[in-house]
Amino acid sequence: MRKASAPVRVLLVAERFWPEQLIVNELARAFVDRGFSLTVLTQQPSYPQAVLFPGYRNRLFSFERREGMRIIRVATVLHYRGNLVRKALHYVSFGVLSTLVWCFCFRSFDVIFVCQAGALTQALLTLVPAVFRRPRRVIWTQDVWPDTLFQFGFSDRGVIGWLLGGFIRAVYRRFDSVLVSSPGFLEILKRYLPPRMHTAFVPQWIPEEMARGKKVPTDLDQGSLKFVFAGNIGTLQNLENVLLGFHKAAERKPRPVSLTLIGDGSSVGGLQRLIRDKGIRNVRFTGRKDLSEMKSWLEAADILVLPLVSTGGIGVTLPAKFITYLGARKPILAVAVGDVARMVRRYELGCVADPDDTQAIAEAFLSAAAWTDQEIAAMAEKAARVLEEFFTEEASLQRVFEAIAPTR
């Protein structure tokens, strides 16, 4: 039996972790700073290019120490971008290998904290029955399954849909507390959660590396109104409709406008073909930028574009980029529904367009192009107030630690 003064032992399960640049890295440091004994269970790093990071080998198991925490890594399936089968194997492999690790060290922890920014299969280890003392289990859901899975082409009907629903229900019922990064997730998840399950809204925050930032030249088109998108360029971002709407708006010859897409992802090739086929002008891709450079790029923009597909749990997502956009103090053109659209409208942060209507998207671009400097400055001030009121790191971390408090 542990002494009362011994630190609480936490197993942080995360599909992605340092050197991959995600908010879970700061969560881990917060656990260590608060005096927890932390072990991170993760994969060999490969995101977002689906190739192994330099200096790492795809070993079945490896161990390292960093900033007061122990890191256990398991092998990963690489080259999964654009390949449905390899993507499925990528999801499943971490679930299986992390469960194997858990079977050998389950007595070592007081808390399991699953940071679910991707597949729910990373919580597979919670289905292993507790033989001795059951640890407290908390999940921070940043991506709603199965809705995300269906967007990648998996079937939501028949036996597959039934099995997925059963798996999701079984996993969530193993947790003591469910934290969500978007309020709309709770409405979707309630059919999977048992009565009286503790839930809380825990939004992400601006990563410290981005908040500090470093000044870098951005070479955005200085002779135009600069629309900028930053983030993953995949199927969920609905950028095809954004490009078509931008093209329609530009053809009506408002003031000179440009659209810059910062990032990388599986849809880049398809979007570049669309630009060529439709003759869309004044659009450029910069590729992926380091997190420390993003502050300069966002602050150099005039208006930030936030698109999402409208279907299922994706439509109600409050993505991390919404929070980073607020930190840049720029107006937001939201091509979205759900929580993003509601907040942009309610707090007058910009304008909103139906993500399925390219004509409505075009009208939104035209409306934004007509904003005066005074209107843009007013939206910037409102963005700063919303960020301070709802999306501080301190408030989110407080809710995280409250969720695991019963073990202390």
N, C-alpha and C positions, 0 to 999 in steps of 0.2 A: 504493500500500500504506500502511495506517495505521501510525503510530508506535506503539511498544509501550506508551507512556504514555497514549495516547489512550483516552478512556472507551469502554466497550462500548456499542454503539448498539442499543437495544431498540425494537422495534415492538410495542406492547401493543394487541392487537385485542380490543375489547369492545363488544358490542351496546349496552350501557348505560354511561353515564359521567356524571360531575358535569355539571349540578346534580342529576341523579338520585341518590338516596341508596342506594348499594350499596357492598359491601366492596372492589370494584375501585378505588374512589377512594383508599383507604388503601394498597392494593398499589402504585398508581402513585406515591404520595408516598414509599413505601419504596424504590422503584427510584431516585428522584431523590436521596434522602438517602444512598443507598449509592454514589453517584457515577456511576450509569449515565446515558447520554444517552438520554432517553426521548421517544418519539413515541407518542401515543395515536390509534388509528384507530377512530372510533365514529360513531354516527348523531346527527342532530339530536335533542335530548332530548324525550321524550314519555311516559315511563313514570311512574306506572301508569295515567294517565287516557286514554292514546292520543290526546292532543292536545298540540300544541306548547307548550313552556314560554314564559312571557312573556319578551320580549327576543330571541327567536330567530326566524329565518325558515327555511322549509324549502328552503334552497338546495341545489342539486345537490352543490356542494362549498363548504366554508368552512374558514378557518384561524384559530386563536387560540393565545395562549400563556397559561399559568397555572402558577404555583408551580414554575418551572424546567422545564416540559415543553411540548412542542408538541402541539397537538390538531388533528387533521384530522377534519372532520365531513362525512358524506354525507347526502343526503336520505333521508327515511323515509316509509313508508306509514302514514298516520294513521287513526284511527277503526276500529281492528281488533277492538275488544272485542266479543265475541259474533258476529263475522262470520268464518266459516271461510275464505272466499276471501281477504278482506283480510288475515287473519292469515298465510295462506300467502304472499301477496305481500310482507308485512312481513318475513317470514323471508328470502325469496329476494332481495329488493331489497338488503339490506345485504351479503349474500354476493357479489352481482354487482358492486355499486359499490365495495366494499372491494377486490375482486380487480382492478378497473380501476385503482384508486389504486396497488395493489401493482405492477402492470405498469410503472408509470412511475417507481417509486422503489425497486425491489428491490435495487439495488446499495448502498443507503444503510444497511443494517442487518446486524448480526452475529447477532441473535436475534429470532425471532418468538415472542411469548408470547400465546397465545389464552386469554382468560379466558371460558370458555363457561358462562355462567349461563342461557343460553336455547338458541336453535336452533344446531345444529351447522353450519348453512349459513354461519355467520360464519367458519368455517375453510376456506371454499372456496378462498381465495387460496393455500393450501398446495399445491393441485393444479397450480399453474403451475410448469412445469419450471424448474429453476435453470440459467440460461444461463452465469453466471460462477461465483462462489463461492457455495456453498449455505449459507445461514444455519442455525444450530441452531434447532430447532423444539420448543416445549414447549406443552402444553395443560393447563389446569386445568379439569377437567370437574366441574361442579356440577349438571348436569342430564343424565340419561342418555337419549340418543336411540337407537332410535326409540320407546321406551316412552312417553315424555312425549307425543310426537306422536300416538300412537294414542289417548291419553286425550282428545284434543281432537276426535276423530271421524274422523281419517284411517284408511284401511284398512290392516290389517297382512297382507293376503292378496293373492294374484294378482300381477300385474305391478307394482303400486305397492309392495307389500311387498318384492318381489325387488329393485326399483330402489333402495329405501331402504337395504336391507341392503348392496348393492354400494357405494353412495355412502359409507356409514358406514365400511365396511372400507377403502375407498380413502383416506379422509381420515385415519383413525387411523394407517395404515401410513406416512403421510408425516411423522409426528412422531418425535423422538428420545426424548421422555420424556412420559409421561402421568401427571398428578397427579389425584387424585380427592378430592372432599370427603366422600365416604361410603365406608367399607370395602366395603360390599356391592356397590358399582358395579364393582369389579374382577371379580367373578364373572360379571356380565352382559357386560362388555366383552371378556373373554378370547377370545371367539369372533371378535372383530374384530382383535385385536392380533397382530402377528407374534411368533414365539418370541424370548425374551430381551429383550423390550421393557422399558426401565426404567420402573417404576411406583412411586408413593409415595402414601400417605394424607396429604393436606394439608387439614385441616379449616379452616373459617372461624373467625373470632373475633368478639368483641363489638366493634362499631364504636366508635371513639373518641368520636364525637359522642353516642352513646347512653350510653357508660360515664361520660362527664362529666355529661351530662344537665342539666336545669334543673328546679327544683321548680315544678310546676304543679298547680292543683286538679284532681281527677279526678272528683268527684261520683259515685263508685261507691256502690251501695246499702249504707249502713252498718248496716242492720238485718238483713242476711242474710250467709250464707257466700258469698263472692264468687268465682265461677268466671270466668276471663277467657281469651279467645282473642285473639291479636294476630297479624296478618299478612295476606297476600293472601286474599281471599274468593272462591275459584274452584272449579272442578270437582274439582281434585286434593285439596282440603282436606277433603272428605267431611263437610261441616258439616250436610248434611241428616240423616244418621244421628245426628250428635251432638245435634241439636235434638230428634229423635224420642226418643232415649235420655234426654235431659234431661227431656222432657215426662213420660215414663213414671215417672222417678224422683220428680219433683215431685208427681205424682198420689198417690204413697204417703205423702205428707206427712211427710218428714223435717224437720229443722230448716229454717227459712226459707233459701232458696237463690236466687241470681240468676246469670244468665249474660250477660256483656258481650262483644260481638264488636267488636274494634277493627281497622279496616282498610276496604278497599274492594276491589271486584273484580266480575267478570262474574256471580257467583251471588247478589249481594245481593237483587235483585228477586225471584228465585225463592224464596229463603229467607224473605223477608218475606211472600210469599203463603202459604208453608207454615205460618208462624206464625199467620196469620189463619185459614186453613182448619182447622187443628187446635186452635185456641184455646190455643196455647202461651203461658204467662204468664211474667213476670219475665225476659224476654229483651230486650236493647236493642242497637242498633247506634250506635256513636259516630262512624263515618266514619274517614277516614284521619287519623293524627296525625303530626306532625313527629318525625323520628328523635330529636331532642334532648328530646322530651317523654316518650318511651316508658319511660324508667327510672321516672318517677313513676307511670305507669299500671301497670306490672308490679309494682312494689313495693307498690302499694295493693291488689293482689289477694290472695286467700287461697290459691287453687289455680289453676294455669295449665293450659289445655287444649291438647293438641297432637294434632290429627287428620290422618290421611293415608289416601288410598285404599289398598287392599291389593294392587293388581295391579302386575305388572311391576317396572320400575326405580323407580317411585314408592314402592312399598311398602318398599323397602330404603333409601330416602333418609334421610340424617341432616341435616335441614334447619337452616338458620341459626337459626331460632327456638328450636330445642332449646338452642343455646349461649346465646342471650340469656335464655332462661328460667332456665338454670343461674345466670347472672349476677344474676338477681333474687332468688336464694335462696328459691325457692318450690317446694312439691311440684308434681309434674307428673302430670296425668291423661292418659296416652298412649292415644289411640284409633288404634293403629297396630300394624304388624308390623315385622320386620326389625331394623335396628340401633337404632332408637329404643326399641322394646320390650325388646330385649336389655339395653340400658344402664339403662333404668328399673328392670328387674327385678334385674339383677346388683348395682347399687349402691344399691338400695332408695331410689329417688328419688320414688316415688309409687306409682301403680297403672296397670295396662294392661288394655285391653278390645279384643276382636275388632272391627275396624272395620266388618265386615259384619253384625254381630249387635246390633240395637238394644236387645235385652233385656240383653245383656252390658254394653253401654254404660250402661244404666240402673243396673245393679248396681254399676258402677264409680263413678258419681256418688253412690250411696247409701253405698258404702264410704268414699269421701272425706269425705262429710258427717259420718261417725261418728268421724273422726280427732280425737284430743285435741290440745290445744295443745302438749303435750310431743312427740307424734309428729310434728306439723308442724315444730316447731323442729329435731328430729333430722334430718328430710329436708332442711331448709334447710342444715344444716351439711354433709351429705353432698354436696349440690349444689355447694357452694363448693369442696370437695376435688376433685370430679371436674373442675370447670372448671379448676382450677389444674394438675391432672395432665395433662390431655389437650388443652386448647383455648386455649393462650396464643398471642398474636400472634407472640411471639418464636420459638416452636418452628415454627409454620407458615411464617413467612418464611424461616427457616433452610433448610427443605426446598425452598422455591421457589428460593432462590439456589444450593443444591446441584445442583438439576436443570439450571441453566444454567451451572454452574461450568466445564465443559470449554472454554467460549469465552474464559475469562479467562486 
